[in-house]
Amino acid sequence: RGFYYDLGYIPADKLHESVSRTQEYAYDDWAMAVLADAAGAKEDARTLRKRSLNYRNVLDASIGFARPKFSDGKWWTPYDPIQIGHMPKPWWRDYTEANGWQATFLNQHDIYGQIAMFGGDAAFENKLDGFFNGPSTLPANAPPDITGLVGQYAHGNEPDQHAPYLYAYCGAPWKTQAMVRRLLTEMYKADPDGIIGNDDCGQMSAWFILSALGFYPVDPVSALYVFGSPLFDEAQVDLGRGRTLRVRARGNGPNSPYVQSVRWNGRPWNRNWISHAELGTGGELVFQMGARPSRFGSAKRDRPPSFGRSPS
């Protein structure tokens, strides 16, 4: 990690999978910052928190993509986001089980910072639209892990499985709801080969279980869940110690993926997210579903926090 400490990123001419390494080291720093803060090590927390922004050093805001950077500070050219690396050797890749498109969204902890880098809510939403709606072209040397394609989004692999939920951060949660419901019904089947990709560490299964309940931890370190589109009309989770979480989806159906409103323990709930601590107390979470998109959760005050802050 000497390069990471000295340059703020892993240079593509020194180590393979440089972009993904930089991004994942940055997320590790974020996780350690939260732990340090909880332990009272405030100075360490500040240092780690600042260093967790190193993911920005491999995001080229001028083109809106994650991009390999060499040790002299220059970007890899020419750039093609479907490619997996600059390939000075046959096995040299700049991304881990991903390409430029997929790596662009491998930032789970500073989403509002990335939205600002990309030009604001509308620009970020358009970027996500291009990600999910573009052609599913891959290079001939793409690893077999990149499967389950929707545009350039690869649900059969782990690096960007949080990406459908990113619409919630730029004011378009109905697009999260539609995409999550699509993935739940198209990428999983009750067959021996019913999972579209490999189930590394149980992540493919975990994504299904949480998303089917109606929420997902985009940034697990923050201990909060972003709402999606519940698949089942009713589900129950035994939380232990006599506590139970019941999730109900009223008006649910194949053609009703959109959240109209939410109630938590009988009270209206306007936020498009809920904390682990709140769910952990047990209770009843009720989604009112519908066939048309609604504005539920789209106001800035109702969007999920990221990097410890709400959108300004």
C-alpha positions as CSV (number, residue, x, y, z in Angstrom):
1,R,0.0,0.0,0.0
2,G,3.0,2.3,-0.2
3,F,1.8,3.8,-3.5
4,Y,-1.6,4.4,-2.0
5,Y,-0.1,6.2,0.9
6,D,2.3,8.3,-1.2
7,L,0.3,9.1,-4.3
8,G,-3.3,8.7,-3.0
9,Y,-4.0,5.9,-5.6
10,I,-2.5,2.7,-7.0
11,P,-0.7,3.6,-10.3
12,A,-1.7,1.5,-13.3
13,D,1.9,1.1,-14.5
14,K,3.0,-0.4,-11.2
15,L,0.3,-2.8,-10.0
16,H,-2.6,-4.7,-11.7
17,E,-6.2,-4.0,-10.8
18,S,-5.1,-0.5,-9.8
19,V,-8.5,1.2,-10.0
20,S,-10.3,-1.3,-8.0
21,R,-7.6,-1.5,-5.4
22,T,-7.7,2.2,-4.9
23,Q,-11.5,2.2,-4.5
24,E,-11.5,-0.7,-2.1
25,Y,-8.6,0.7,0.0
26,A,-10.6,3.9,0.2
27,Y,-13.7,2.0,1.5
28,D,-11.5,0.2,4.0
29,D,-10.3,3.6,5.2
30,W,-13.9,4.7,5.6
31,A,-14.8,1.5,7.7
32,M,-11.7,2.1,9.9
33,A,-12.6,5.7,10.3
34,V,-16.0,4.8,11.7
35,L,-14.4,2.2,14.0
36,A,-11.8,4.7,15.2
37,D,-14.4,7.3,15.9
38,A,-16.4,4.8,18.0
39,A,-13.3,3.9,19.9
40,G,-12.6,7.5,20.7
41,A,-9.5,7.7,18.5
42,K,-10.6,11.0,17.0
43,E,-7.3,11.9,15.3
44,D,-7.1,8.5,13.6
45,A,-10.7,8.8,12.5
46,R,-10.1,12.2,10.9
47,T,-7.0,10.9,9.1
48,L,-8.8,7.8,7.8
49,R,-11.9,9.7,6.9
50,K,-9.9,12.1,4.8
51,R,-7.9,9.3,3.1
52,S,-11.2,7.5,2.3
53,L,-11.8,10.1,-0.3
54,N,-8.9,8.7,-2.3
55,Y,-11.4,6.9,-4.5
56,R,-11.8,10.3,-6.2
57,N,-8.2,10.1,-7.5
58,V,-9.2,7.4,-10.0
59,L,-12.4,9.2,-11.1
60,D,-11.9,11.4,-14.1
61,A,-14.7,14.0,-13.7
62,S,-14.0,15.4,-17.2
63,I,-15.3,12.2,-18.7
64,G,-17.4,10.8,-15.9
65,F,-15.7,7.5,-15.5
66,A,-13.3,5.6,-13.2
67,R,-10.0,5.6,-15.1
68,P,-6.6,4.1,-14.7
69,K,-3.9,6.6,-13.7
70,F,-0.2,6.1,-14.1
71,S,2.5,7.0,-11.6
72,D,3.3,10.3,-13.3
73,G,-0.3,11.4,-12.7
74,K,-1.4,11.0,-16.3
75,W,-4.6,9.2,-17.3
76,W,-4.6,6.1,-19.4
77,T,-5.4,7.0,-23.0
78,P,-7.2,6.2,-25.2
79,Y,-10.0,5.4,-22.9
80,D,-12.8,2.9,-23.5
81,P,-15.1,2.2,-20.5
82,I,-16.0,-1.3,-21.7
83,Q,-12.4,-2.4,-21.6
84,I,-11.0,-4.1,-18.5
85,G,-7.5,-2.6,-18.7
86,H,-4.6,-1.1,-20.7
87,M,-3.1,-4.6,-21.1
88,P,0.7,-4.3,-21.3
89,K,0.6,-8.0,-20.5
90,P,-2.2,-10.4,-21.5
91,W,-3.4,-10.7,-17.9
92,W,-3.0,-7.1,-16.9
93,R,-6.3,-5.6,-15.8
94,D,-7.0,-2.3,-14.2
95,Y,-10.3,-3.4,-12.6
96,T,-11.2,-6.4,-10.5
97,E,-13.8,-8.5,-12.2
98,A,-15.2,-5.3,-13.8
99,N,-14.7,-2.8,-16.6
100,G,-14.7,1.0,-16.6
101,W,-18.4,1.3,-16.5
102,Q,-18.9,-1.0,-13.6
103,A,-15.9,0.4,-11.6
104,T,-17.3,4.0,-12.0
105,F,-20.0,3.3,-9.4
106,L,-17.7,1.4,-6.9
107,N,-18.1,4.1,-4.3
108,Q,-20.5,3.3,-1.5
109,H,-19.6,5.8,1.2
110,D,-19.4,9.3,-0.4
111,I,-22.2,9.2,-2.9
112,Y,-23.0,12.9,-2.6
113,G,-19.4,13.7,-3.2
114,Q,-19.4,11.7,-6.4
115,I,-22.7,13.3,-7.5
116,A,-21.1,16.7,-7.1
117,M,-18.1,15.5,-9.1
118,F,-20.4,14.4,-11.9
119,G,-22.3,17.7,-12.1
120,G,-25.3,17.3,-9.8
121,D,-28.4,15.2,-9.5
122,A,-29.6,15.3,-13.1
123,A,-26.2,14.5,-14.5
124,F,-25.7,11.6,-12.1
125,E,-29.2,10.3,-12.9
126,N,-28.3,10.4,-16.6
127,K,-25.1,8.6,-16.0
128,L,-27.0,5.8,-14.2
129,D,-29.5,5.7,-17.1
130,G,-26.6,5.2,-19.5
131,F,-25.2,2.5,-17.3
132,F,-28.4,0.5,-17.2
133,N,-29.8,1.2,-20.6
134,G,-26.7,1.1,-22.9
135,P,-25.5,-1.8,-25.0
136,S,-24.2,-4.8,-23.1
137,T,-21.0,-4.9,-25.2
138,L,-18.0,-6.5,-23.5
139,P,-14.4,-7.0,-24.8
140,A,-13.3,-10.5,-25.9
141,N,-11.0,-10.8,-22.9
142,A,-13.7,-10.0,-20.3
143,P,-13.6,-12.3,-17.3
144,P,-16.4,-14.9,-17.1
145,D,-17.5,-13.2,-13.8
146,I,-19.2,-10.4,-15.7
147,T,-22.7,-11.9,-16.2
148,G,-26.3,-11.0,-15.8
149,L,-25.9,-7.8,-17.8
150,V,-28.5,-5.1,-17.9
151,G,-26.8,-2.5,-20.1
152,Q,-23.3,-2.4,-18.6
153,Y,-24.6,-3.3,-15.1
154,A,-23.5,-6.8,-14.2
155,H,-25.8,-8.4,-11.6
156,G,-24.0,-11.7,-11.8
157,N,-20.9,-10.2,-10.1
158,E,-20.5,-8.3,-6.8
159,P,-18.6,-5.0,-7.5
160,D,-21.7,-2.9,-8.5
161,Q,-24.7,-4.7,-7.0
162,H,-25.5,-1.6,-4.9
163,A,-25.8,0.5,-8.1
164,P,-29.6,0.1,-8.6
165,Y,-30.1,1.8,-5.3
166,L,-28.0,4.9,-6.2
167,Y,-31.0,6.5,-7.9
168,A,-32.3,7.1,-4.4
169,Y,-29.5,9.5,-3.8
170,C,-30.1,11.8,-6.8
171,G,-33.9,12.1,-6.4
172,A,-35.2,9.4,-8.6
173,P,-36.1,6.5,-6.2
174,W,-38.8,5.2,-8.6
175,K,-36.0,4.1,-10.9
176,T,-34.4,2.1,-8.1
177,Q,-37.8,0.5,-7.4
178,A,-38.3,-0.5,-11.1
179,M,-34.8,-1.8,-11.5
180,V,-34.7,-3.7,-8.2
181,R,-38.0,-5.4,-9.1
182,R,-36.7,-6.3,-12.5
183,L,-33.6,-7.9,-11.1
184,L,-35.5,-9.8,-8.4
185,T,-37.7,-11.4,-11.0
186,E,-35.3,-11.8,-14.0
187,M,-32.0,-12.8,-12.3
188,Y,-33.3,-15.4,-9.8
189,K,-35.2,-18.6,-10.6
190,A,-36.2,-21.7,-8.5
191,D,-33.9,-24.0,-10.5
192,P,-30.6,-25.7,-9.8
193,D,-28.9,-22.9,-11.8
194,G,-31.3,-20.3,-10.6
195,I,-28.6,-17.7,-9.6
196,I,-27.3,-15.6,-12.6
197,G,-23.7,-15.5,-11.3
198,N,-21.4,-16.9,-8.6
199,D,-22.5,-16.5,-5.0
200,D,-19.2,-15.2,-3.6
201,C,-19.5,-15.0,0.2
202,G,-23.3,-15.5,-0.2
203,Q,-23.6,-12.0,-1.7
204,M,-25.9,-12.9,-4.5
205,S,-28.3,-14.6,-2.0
206,A,-28.0,-11.8,0.5
207,W,-28.9,-9.2,-2.2
208,F,-32.0,-11.2,-3.0
209,I,-33.1,-11.7,0.6
210,L,-32.7,-8.1,1.6
211,S,-34.0,-6.6,-1.7
212,A,-37.0,-8.9,-1.6
213,L,-37.8,-7.6,1.9
214,G,-37.7,-4.1,0.4
215,F,-34.4,-2.5,1.6
216,Y,-30.7,-2.8,1.1
217,P,-27.5,-1.5,2.8
218,V,-25.7,0.5,0.1
219,D,-23.0,1.3,2.6
220,P,-23.1,-1.4,5.3
221,V,-20.7,0.7,7.5
222,S,-23.3,3.3,7.9
223,A,-25.8,0.8,9.3
224,L,-28.8,2.1,7.3
225,Y,-30.9,0.6,4.6
226,V,-32.3,2.2,1.4
227,F,-35.8,1.3,0.3
228,G,-36.3,-0.6,-2.9
229,S,-39.3,-2.6,-4.0
230,P,-40.5,-5.5,-1.8
231,L,-41.2,-8.7,-3.7
232,F,-43.5,-10.4,-1.2
233,D,-46.9,-9.3,0.1
234,E,-45.8,-10.3,3.6
235,A,-42.6,-11.4,5.2
236,Q,-41.5,-11.9,8.8
237,V,-38.0,-11.8,10.3
238,D,-37.2,-13.3,13.7
239,L,-34.8,-10.8,15.3
240,G,-34.2,-12.8,18.5
241,R,-35.0,-11.9,22.1
242,G,-38.7,-12.0,21.3
243,R,-38.5,-9.3,18.7
244,T,-40.0,-9.6,15.2
245,L,-39.9,-7.5,12.1
246,R,-43.0,-7.8,9.8
247,V,-42.9,-6.3,6.3
248,R,-46.1,-5.9,4.4
249,A,-46.5,-4.7,0.8
250,R,-50.1,-3.6,0.2
251,G,-51.3,-3.3,-3.4
252,N,-48.3,-5.3,-4.5
253,G,-48.2,-7.2,-7.8
254,P,-46.1,-7.9,-10.9
255,N,-47.2,-4.6,-12.4
256,S,-47.0,-2.6,-9.1
257,P,-43.3,-2.1,-8.3
258,Y,-43.5,1.5,-7.2
259,V,-43.6,2.6,-3.6
260,Q,-46.4,5.1,-3.0
261,S,-46.0,5.6,0.8
262,V,-44.5,3.9,3.8
263,R,-45.6,3.4,7.4
264,W,-43.4,2.3,10.3
265,N,-45.2,1.0,13.4
266,G,-48.4,2.7,12.3
267,R,-47.0,6.1,11.6
268,P,-46.3,7.8,8.3
269,W,-42.6,7.4,7.2
270,N,-41.4,9.9,4.7
271,R,-37.7,9.0,4.5
272,N,-36.5,6.7,1.8
273,W,-34.3,4.8,4.2
274,I,-34.4,3.4,7.7
275,S,-31.6,2.6,10.2
276,H,-30.5,-0.8,11.4
277,A,-31.1,0.3,14.9
278,E,-34.7,1.2,14.1
279,L,-35.4,-2.1,12.3
280,G,-33.6,-4.0,15.1
281,T,-36.2,-2.9,17.7
282,G,-38.9,-4.9,15.7
283,G,-42.2,-3.7,14.5
284,E,-44.2,-3.4,11.3
285,L,-43.0,-1.8,8.1
286,V,-45.8,-1.3,5.6
287,F,-45.2,-0.3,1.9
288,Q,-48.2,0.9,-0.1
289,M,-47.4,-0.1,-3.7
290,G,-48.7,1.1,-7.0
291,A,-48.4,0.8,-10.8
292,R,-47.2,4.4,-11.3
293,P,-44.0,6.1,-10.0
294,S,-44.6,8.5,-7.1
295,R,-42.5,11.2,-5.5
296,F,-42.1,9.3,-2.3
297,G,-38.6,9.7,-0.8
298,S,-37.4,12.1,-3.6
299,A,-37.1,15.3,-1.5
300,K,-33.6,16.0,-0.4
301,R,-34.6,15.9,3.3
302,D,-35.8,12.3,2.7
303,R,-32.8,10.9,0.9
304,P,-30.4,8.6,2.6
305,P,-27.3,10.1,4.3
306,S,-23.9,9.3,2.9
307,F,-20.5,10.1,4.4
308,G,-22.3,11.0,7.5
309,R,-24.3,13.8,5.9
310,S,-27.5,14.5,3.9
311,P,-27.6,16.2,0.6
312,S,-27.4,20.0,0.7
